[in-house]
Amino acid sequence: MDKRIEYIQSEVKRTLQNAECGHDYSHAIRVMKNAEQIAASEGGDIITIQAAALLHDVSDEKFSNGNNVIGLKLTENILKKAKFKSAEIAKIIDIIKNISYKGGFNTSGVLSIECAIVQDADRLDAIGAIGIARAFHYGGFKNRELYNPEIEPQDFANAEEYRKSNGTTINHFYEKLLKLKYLMNTPTAKEMAEPRHQFLEDFLAQFIKEWN
């Protein structure tokens, strides 16, 4: 592994040691591995992809009341200390700014292959068995109901409305997770998403059956 990536990995592990476990160091490693698998078929600069995948949640605005400036500065400082050049840092920061789902309202136009791959890798970790575990953990972290048949899934008007939503965990499947398969950018990620998406469908069918 490149020495710069080894340094970033150690800094991410330290920085996210107390993070909510759906967005912790283990998540960053899984996203990097997903990204590496996609890049093996789709191309792109692997160092840029690895760095962005590892660092993508260091500045996540969901943990800073919508303000990611401090996190982005921390990310930039890690990259500087890892000896990345200014142009490389700008590209990695741009990827991090543009991969978030944000309720489906994050439409930044044509993505670079590196950004497309990291976005796909992050979204893959939100579906399948890991995605289910993360959804219920985050719901518990936010003290949300598991399910309430009287509360319908929402159609959000904007990213801010999505971010402030406090609906049930099961509703989150319909509001986001089941949509991700159709939002993958690369052919490789689309193929990887298929069995994970089916696992979500099967889980929901069983959950509703048992609930009723």
Long-range contacts (C-beta under 8 A, 24 or more apart in sequence): 2-47, 2-50, 4-47, 4-51, 4-82, 4-83, 4-84, 5-47, 5-50, 5-51, 5-54, 7-78, 7-81, 7-82, 8-50, 8-51, 8-54, 8-55, 8-78, 8-79, 8-82, 9-54, 11-78, 11-81, 11-82, 12-54, 12-55, 12-58, 12-78, 15-58, 15-74, 15-78, 16-57, 16-58, 19-57, 19-63, 20-63, 20-137, 20-138, 20-141, 21-137, 22-134, 22-135, 22-137, 22-138, 22-141, 23-57, 23-60, 23-62, 23-63, 27-57, 27-125, 27-134, 28-53, 28-54, 28-55, 28-56, 28-57, 29-54, 30-125, 30-130, 31-56, 31-118, 31-121, 31-122, 31-125, 32-121, 34-120, 34-121, 34-122, 34-124, 34-125, 34-192, 35-117, 35-118, 35-120, 35-121, 37-188, 37-192, 38-117, 38-120, 38-121, 38-186, 38-188, 38-189, 38-192, 39-117, 41-186, 41-187, 41-188, 42-113, 42-116, 42-117, 42-186, 42-187, 42-188, 43-113, 44-112, 44-113, 44-114, 44-117, 45-114, 48-88, 48-91, 48-92, 48-95, 48-114, 49-114, 49-117, 49-118, 51-79, 51-82, 51-84, 51-92, 52-92, 52-95, 52-96, 52-99, 52-114, 52-115, 52-118, 53-118, 53-121, 53-122, 55-79, 55-92, 55-96, 56-95, 56-96, 56-99, 56-118, 56-122, 59-96, 60-100, 61-100, 61-163, 62-163, 66-160, 66-163, 72-96, 72-97, 101-126, 101-176, 101-180, 102-159, 102-162, 102-163, 103-156, 103-158, 103-159, 103-161, 103-162, 103-163, 103-175, 103-176, 104-156, 104-162, 104-176, 104-179, 104-183, 105-156, 105-158, 105-159, 105-162, 106-159, 111-185, 116-185, 116-186, 117-185, 117-186, 117-189, 119-185, 120-184, 120-185, 120-186, 120-188, 120-189, 121-189, 123-180, 123-183, 123-184, 123-189, 123-193, 124-180, 124-184, 124-189, 124-192, 124-193, 124-196, 126-176, 126-177, 126-180, 127-177, 127-180, 127-181, 127-193, 127-196, 127-197, 127-199, 127-200, 128-195, 128-196, 128-197, 128-199, 128-200, 129-196, 129-199, 131-177, 131-196, 131-200, 132-199, 132-200, 132-203, 135-169, 135-172, 135-173, 135-177, 136-169, 138-169, 139-168, 139-169, 139-172, 142-166, 144-168, 144-169, 145-169, 146-170, 147-171, 147-207, 147-211, 149-211, 170-204, 170-207, 173-200, 173-204
